[in-house]
Structure formats: C-alpha cells, structure tokens
Amino acid sequence: MRAIVQRVSAASVDVAGERLAEIGRGLLILVGATHGDTDAEATLLATKAANLRIFPDNAGKMNLSALDMSAEVIVVSQFTLYVDIRKGRRPSFIAAAGPDVAAPLIDHLTDELRALGLRVGSGRFGADMAVTLVNDGPVTIWMDTAELRQGPQ
C-alpha cells in the first residue's frame, strides 16, 4: 500500500455536493492499494501515520504525533498512487488493486486509526470526490509499505 500523509490545518471531502468529512488540524491521508496487499499493510500504514512526529511542540520542533495532538484524520482512497507513466502519454493503473481488494483494505486502515483513538472521517470509495485542504507547513510524507518493510537504508 502507498499513502501520502499531509499535515493540514483544515480539510474536507465532498461527493456530489454532500460533505462526507471535515476536520480542523490533523492529517489528510491519501491511500492506494496494490495486488497482494493485506490487512498487515493497512495496519502498518495506520500505525506509522498515527505515530509520525510531524506536529510542532511548544518549542516549534516536530516532536508530536497525531496521537499526541488528538488530531483528526480524513482517509481518501487514491488509486492513482499506483500510476505508471513510463510508456506513452496515457497513465496506466494496472498496478492498482481492484475495488474488491482495495476497498476492504482502506476500510481496515480507517478502522485501525479509530482503534488507536483518532477521530477519522473518510471519502467514498470509487466516487468522484472533491478534496479540499490547507496544507500546514507544508508537511507531506510519502509512505510505501514495500519500503517500510525493508527498513532504513
């Protein structure tokens, strides 16, 4: 699985004019799944994102996590994180898992974040979503479970 974790001062997601989720200070997590991903990858991403020390402490240093801050979270499915643009001009999404695999994994990630104690909203899988955010910092972190499992280089 892959995720882009953005520290935000505000974010929301709408579908067809309906507000599905809205948060203040917290995280917007765009997440995609690939073939062979399991609940273990979703759990790994949830745990890593919730514990990333990317919020400033009283001294202005990035020392606090979403858990420390009781931050809010929005999770949005994003199959385009598995785009392949090496050949031609039309993006290929063949590496992205189909809805039957990806939707339950993204739900599992969302459930894991809630189990950790975070307030979590989400988009609607497969819908044409309008995502609005105010990136705080900006702080944007790229995570890929294949890389996380390899450990530090």
Secondary structure as UniProt FT lines:
FT   STRAND          2..15
FT   TURN            16..17
FT   STRAND          18..23
FT   STRAND          26..32
FT   TURN            35..36
FT   HELIX           39..51
FT   STRAND          55..56
FT   TURN            58..59
FT   STRAND          62..64
FT   HELIX           66..69
FT   STRAND          72..77
FT   HELIX           79..82
FT   TURN            94..95
FT   HELIX           99..115
FT   TURN            116..117
FT   STRAND          119..122
FT   TURN            125..126
FT   STRAND          129..144
FT   HELIX           145..150
//
